[in-house]
Amino acid sequence: MSELHPSIVALVSLAANIAANHPKQGLCQLDKLKQYGVAQEQIDAVIEIARHIRDEAGQSLDASFDDARGLESVKAKLSSIPVAGEACCTPTPGGQSCC
């Protein structure tokens, strides 16, 4: 089995920490990524995608909870959130694809 390059591992770890709302936020990965020579634009793109996935997941959970409570105001929210069988996610506000 081939090993992943350390820069890829650091990018994945950074994204996972952000998306999971980990208290350490993947901050230690930033120094590693700079040491590996990863461009700031690439780091910024990963951060944007991870934040978008985290925020989209939170919105989906909130909408499902509100829907279970019978709140009519969430119907519009639910209709804008992708469900199984639809697109895997919506683009980030900056236009980054997360699929």
ChimeraX attribute file (.defattr): number of C-alpha atoms within 10 A of each C-alpha:
attribute: neighborCount
match mode: 1-to-1
recipient: residues
	/A:1	3
	/A:2	4
	/A:3	6
	/A:4	9
	/A:5	9
	/A:6	12
	/A:7	17
	/A:8	13
	/A:9	14
	/A:10	20
	/A:11	21
	/A:12	16
	/A:13	17
	/A:14	25
	/A:15	25
	/A:16	20
	/A:17	21
	/A:18	24
	/A:19	21
	/A:20	15
	/A:21	15
	/A:22	11
	/A:23	9
	/A:24	10
	/A:25	16
	/A:26	20
	/A:27	13
	/A:28	12
	/A:29	19
	/A:30	16
	/A:31	12
	/A:32	15
	/A:33	21
	/A:34	13
	/A:35	10
	/A:36	14
	/A:37	10
	/A:38	15
	/A:39	10
	/A:40	12
	/A:41	9
	/A:42	12
	/A:43	16
	/A:44	11
	/A:45	18
	/A:46	20
	/A:47	19
	/A:48	21
	/A:49	23
	/A:50	23
	/A:51	20
	/A:52	23
	/A:53	22
	/A:54	18
	/A:55	14
	/A:56	18
	/A:57	16
	/A:58	12
	/A:59	15
	/A:60	17
	/A:61	13
	/A:62	15
	/A:63	21
	/A:64	16
	/A:65	13
	/A:66	17
	/A:67	16
	/A:68	9
	/A:69	9
	/A:70	11
	/A:71	11
	/A:72	10
	/A:73	11
	/A:74	15
	/A:75	14
	/A:76	10
	/A:77	16
	/A:78	18
	/A:79	10
	/A:80	10
	/A:81	16
	/A:82	14
	/A:83	12
	/A:84	6
	/A:85	6
	/A:86	8
	/A:87	10
	/A:88	11
	/A:89	16
	/A:90	17
	/A:91	14
	/A:92	17
	/A:93	10
	/A:94	10
	/A:95	11
	/A:96	14
	/A:97	14
	/A:98	16
	/A:99	9
